[in-house]
Amino acid sequence: MAGVRRQNPRTIGQHLVYGQHMLTIASRLDVMNRLGRAMADPTRSRILLSLLDAPGYPAQLATELGLTRTNVSNHLACLRDCGIVVAEPEGRRTRYEIADAHLARALNALVDITLAVDENADCIDPQCPVVGCCAPEGEREQ
């Protein structure tokens, strides 16, 4: 699993200590909500897919994904605050990577799932941002 740094956190009560950072251990429900929020946004999903391949820097990710650096930095901040990625300072730059190997394996397993989708079903969310998911009849991607 390229790019995922194996960290050895210490546990203190309900907290994990990574280097000089103390993080609260999230409940199962909180984990699901944070992952769902992160992956519900197409840009964050693209960033996560890129980081599954290898750690990245905001400028490099912006170029690779055709986004602005500010946009990528904002999404990386969300992913970091959700505990999904970690930021590692490297001189004047910051490298981002998936927070730990277990999460990387889970995300890889998730993206390997094949979904059977009923393209004729009515969409329950008319504001759905997923391309081809909820397009009006006759406008669906083939």
KEVEX-97810 format. One record per residue: residue number from 1; residue in three letters; x, y, z of N, C-alpha, C in turn. Coordinates in pm, whole numbers, always signed. Each point is the difference from the previous one (the first is absolute). Layout:
BEGIN
NUM,Ala,X,Y,Z,X,Y,Z,X,Y,Z
...
% end
This chain:
BEGIN
1,Met,+86,-117,+0,-86,+117,+0,+90,+122,+0
2,Ala,+31,+47,-115,+94,+110,-16,-50,+125,+69
3,Gly,+93,+66,+67,-31,+132,+52,-64,+5,+136
4,Val,-36,-114,+59,-63,+5,+131,+106,-24,+105
5,Arg,+25,+103,+79,+102,-8,+104,-59,-72,+120
6,Arg,+69,-96,+53,-46,-75,+115,+41,+77,+126
7,Gln,-98,+43,+76,+27,+75,+121,-24,-89,+121
8,Asn,+69,+27,+106,-18,-74,+124,-50,+96,+107
9,Pro,-131,+22,+4,-54,+95,+98,+0,-62,+140
10,Arg,+4,+86,+99,-18,-44,+139,-144,+31,+37
11,Thr,-60,-84,+84,-137,+22,+46,+4,+50,+144
12,Ile,-73,+109,+24,-16,+53,+135,-149,+19,+21
13,Gly,-63,-90,+74,-145,+7,+19,-71,-10,-133
14,Gln,-83,+99,-31,-74,+4,-126,+71,+85,-105
15,His,+132,+12,+13,+78,+83,-92,+114,-79,-61
16,Leu,+33,+32,-123,+119,-53,-67,+100,+114,-10
17,Val,+126,-32,+24,+105,+100,-11,+87,-36,-119
18,Tyr,-3,+83,-105,+85,-13,-119,+104,+110,+10
19,Gly,+123,-35,+29,+103,+103,+13,-40,+97,+110
20,Gln,-21,+126,-36,-38,+101,+99,-149,+31,-5
21,His,-77,-76,-76,-144,+25,-14,-79,-100,+83
22,Met,-97,+50,+80,-89,-88,+74,-136,+3,-68
23,Leu,-48,-116,-42,-125,-10,-72,-100,-82,+81
24,Thr,-128,+39,-4,-105,-74,+69,-43,-119,-85
25,Ile,-19,-114,+64,-48,-119,-72,-149,+20,-28
26,Ala,-38,-9,-126,-138,+24,-42,-86,-125,+22
27,Ser,-129,+23,+29,-93,-112,+14,-28,-60,-138
28,Arg,-58,-118,-2,-31,-66,-127,-92,+85,-87
29,Leu,-101,+60,+63,-94,+85,-75,+72,+122,-55
30,Asp,+86,+60,+81,+76,+116,-45,+91,-36,-116
31,Val,+61,-118,+5,+85,-46,-110,-81,-9,-129
32,Met,-118,-61,+7,-85,-14,-119,-40,+138,-54
33,Asn,-38,+90,+89,-41,+134,-43,+115,+76,-65
34,Arg,+120,-10,+57,+116,+70,-55,+39,-56,-136
35,Leu,+2,-133,-11,+33,-62,-129,-104,+35,-105
36,Gly,-127,-6,+39,-108,+32,-93,+10,+144,-49
37,Arg,+26,+91,+91,+13,+141,-37,+118,+21,-94
38,Ala,+109,-66,+30,+120,+16,-84,-23,-54,-140
39,Met,-60,-118,-10,-15,-65,-130,-120,+50,-78
40,Ala,-91,+73,+65,-118,+51,-70,+36,+111,-98
41,Asp,+114,+63,+20,+42,+107,-89,+89,-57,-109
42,Pro,-35,+19,-127,+79,-57,-110,+146,+46,-1
43,Thr,+26,+125,+36,+139,+47,+1,+80,-70,+109
44,Arg,-58,-14,+119,+71,-70,+107,+22,-146,-36
45,Ser,-96,-61,-68,+17,-139,-44,+117,-11,-97
46,Arg,+11,+94,-93,+112,-1,-95,+134,+17,+72
47,Ile,+3,+88,+99,+123,+19,+78,+35,-128,+74
48,Leu,-98,-63,+62,+25,-125,+72,+53,-108,-93
49,Leu,-59,-13,-118,+48,-100,-96,+146,+26,-38
50,Ser,+35,+125,-17,+138,+34,-32,+93,-34,+117
51,Leu,-44,+31,+122,+83,-28,+117,+10,-149,+31
52,Leu,-95,-79,-48,+11,-145,+15,+117,-53,-83
53,Asp,+29,+67,-111,+112,-41,-85,+134,+41,+61
54,Ala,+6,+120,+56,+126,+51,+57,-28,+129,+76
55,Pro,+84,+33,+98,-15,+130,+68,+10,+112,-102
56,Gly,-56,+116,+34,+3,+111,-95,+10,+134,+69
57,Tyr,+33,+99,-79,+11,+139,+44,-113,+78,-64
58,Pro,-52,+104,+67,-113,+75,-55,+21,+47,-144
59,Ala,+115,+57,-32,+24,+50,-136,+1,-115,-101
60,Gln,+62,-110,+35,+6,-117,-88,-140,-59,-22
61,Leu,-78,-10,+108,-137,-52,-12,-86,+94,-85
62,Ala,+17,+130,+19,-77,+98,-79,+28,-17,-148
63,Thr,+127,-13,-36,+37,-18,-140,-55,-131,-54
64,Glu,+19,-107,+76,-43,-134,-42,-151,-7,-21
65,Leu,-76,+68,+87,-146,-8,-5,-66,+116,-75
66,Gly,+80,+94,-48,-55,+114,-74,-81,+94,+87
67,Leu,+46,+23,+123,-69,+85,+96,+92,+113,+44
68,Thr,-55,+98,+69,+86,+105,+56,+64,-51,+128
69,Arg,+115,+56,+32,+69,-42,+122,-84,+34,+123
70,Thr,-68,+115,-2,-85,+40,+112,-112,-101,+21
71,Asn,-64,-42,-109,-107,-99,+8,+52,-129,+61
72,Val,+113,-49,-50,+59,-124,+52,+36,+16,+147
73,Ser,+60,+112,+37,+40,+23,+139,-121,+1,+93
74,Asn,-111,+59,-44,-122,+0,+81,-53,-141,+19
75,His,-1,-80,-106,-48,-137,+11,+95,-85,+85
76,Leu,+130,+22,-13,+97,-72,+84,-19,+35,+147
77,Ala,-32,+125,+30,-25,+41,+138,-121,-75,+56
78,Cys,-105,-14,-81,-118,-75,+42,+37,-146,+28
79,Leu,+73,-61,-93,+41,-140,+17,+90,-17,+121
80,Arg,+86,+97,+25,+89,-5,+116,-82,+13,+129
81,Asp,-92,+96,+2,-81,+22,+119,-91,-118,+30
82,Cys,-38,-74,-104,-82,-121,+18,+85,-119,+44
83,Gly,+132,+14,+0,+88,-109,+42,+31,-100,-109
84,Ile,-28,+35,-125,+17,-94,-110,+139,+12,-62
85,Val,+56,+120,-2,+137,+18,-47,+81,+69,+110
86,Val,+131,-13,-10,+90,+72,+90,+90,+89,-84
87,Ala,+42,+110,+61,+89,+95,-66,+137,-11,+65
88,Glu,+101,-19,-83,+138,-11,+48,+82,+114,-58
89,Pro,+46,+93,+86,+82,+110,-49,+134,-52,-55
90,Glu,+39,+54,-113,+130,-32,-61,+63,+132,-42
91,Gly,+72,+61,+90,+57,+131,-30,-111,+101,-17
92,Arg,-6,+63,-117,-103,+100,-27,-125,-61,-63
93,Arg,+1,-129,-25,-115,-67,-61,-65,-94,+101
94,Thr,-122,-41,-30,-71,-96,+84,-45,-116,-87
95,Arg,+36,-120,+42,-38,-122,-71,-124,-58,+69
96,Tyr,-98,-42,-80,-122,-61,+53,-2,-147,-38
97,Glu,-53,-81,+93,-14,-143,-25,-116,-54,+81
98,Ile,-48,-118,-38,-107,-66,+74,+48,-22,+143
99,Ala,-89,+21,+97,+38,+2,+142,+67,-129,+48
100,Asp,-48,-116,-42,+68,-123,+41,-29,-114,-96
101,Ala,+74,-108,+15,-8,-112,-94,-137,-69,+4
102,His,-63,-9,+117,-133,-62,+9,-101,+77,-83
103,Leu,+4,+132,+11,-92,+84,-77,+27,-13,-149
104,Ala,+127,-3,-38,+34,-15,-142,-52,-132,-55
105,Arg,+15,-108,+77,-51,-131,-45,-152,+3,-12
106,Ala,-67,+63,+96,-147,+9,-3,-46,+81,-121
107,Leu,+65,+112,-26,-37,+82,-116,+26,-74,-131
108,Asn,+111,-71,-8,+28,-80,-120,-105,-108,-20
109,Ala,-41,-66,+109,-104,-102,-9,-132,+63,-45
110,Leu,-29,+117,+51,-124,+68,-35,-5,+37,-148
111,Val,+109,+51,-55,-2,+39,-141,+4,-120,-93
112,Asp,+35,-117,+52,+0,-121,-82,-138,-66,-8
113,Ile,-97,+52,+74,-135,-56,+0,-69,+34,-132
114,Thr,-73,-95,-55,-80,+23,-120,-143,+23,+44
115,Leu,-58,+112,-40,-138,+31,+35,-92,-33,-117
116,Ala,-112,-64,+31,-104,-25,-100,-103,+112,+17
117,Val,-13,+83,-101,-84,+119,+10,-118,-11,-95
118,Asp,-121,+28,+51,-120,+4,-84,-10,+139,-60
119,Glu,+40,+14,-126,+1,+131,-64,-139,+54,-29
120,Asn,-103,-83,+13,-136,+46,-25,-72,+42,+128
121,Ala,+65,-17,+114,-63,+38,+126,-2,+152,+13
122,Asp,-108,+51,+59,-7,+144,+24,+102,+38,+106
123,Cys,+63,+113,-19,+99,+49,+95,-72,+62,+119
124,Ile,+47,-28,+119,-61,+58,+119,+57,+137,+33
125,Asp,+109,+38,-67,+63,+129,+26,+20,+76,-131
126,Pro,-90,+92,-32,+12,+73,-127,+125,+88,-8
127,Gln,+67,+25,+112,+123,+80,+1,+125,-87,+1
128,Cys,-14,-128,-27,+112,-95,+5,+112,+45,-93
129,Pro,+124,+13,+52,+111,+47,-82,+74,-111,-75
130,Val,-37,-126,+20,+72,-110,-63,-38,-8,-147
131,Val,+99,+15,-87,-23,+0,-144,-67,-130,-43
132,Gly,-115,+13,-68,-70,-116,-51,-89,-70,+100
133,Cys,+8,+36,+126,-78,-69,+103,-147,+41,-5
134,Cys,-26,+127,-1,-137,+48,+13,-41,+93,-113
135,Ala,+57,-20,-117,-37,+84,-114,-144,-30,-40
136,Pro,-72,+100,-46,-137,-24,-46,-2,-104,-112
137,Glu,-112,-69,-12,-17,-103,-103,+37,+58,-136
138,Gly,+72,-74,-79,+42,+46,-131,+134,+71,+2
139,Glu,+46,+41,+120,+130,+68,+11,+102,-86,+73
140,Arg,-37,-121,+36,+92,-88,+73,+114,-43,-89
141,Glu,+119,-14,+61,+115,-48,-76,-16,-147,-29
142,Gln,+46,-42,-114,-11,-141,-38,+124,-75,+41
% end
